[in-house]
Amino acid sequence: MSPAGRPPLSDARKSNRLFVMLTDAERERLDDAAAAAGKPTSTWARDELLRLAGDVAKKKPAKKR
């Protein structure tokens, strides 16, 4: 039998944190965007940052050896 509470969301344990300082207006914009996507703000922000990182990586030219 599994312990009571919410089951883990994934097998990957998240142990790193990224702190970002925001103004109240910036935080409100992120909260609004996350709500529109139906996600908690931290989940939405992580998803969007990783998507953007992937987009940037695709545009970056390969390093010469």
Buried (B, 14 or more C-beta within 10 A) or exposed (E): EEEEEEEEEEEEEEEEEEEEEEEEEEEEEBBEBBEEEEBEBEEBBBEBEEEEEEEEEEEEEEEEE
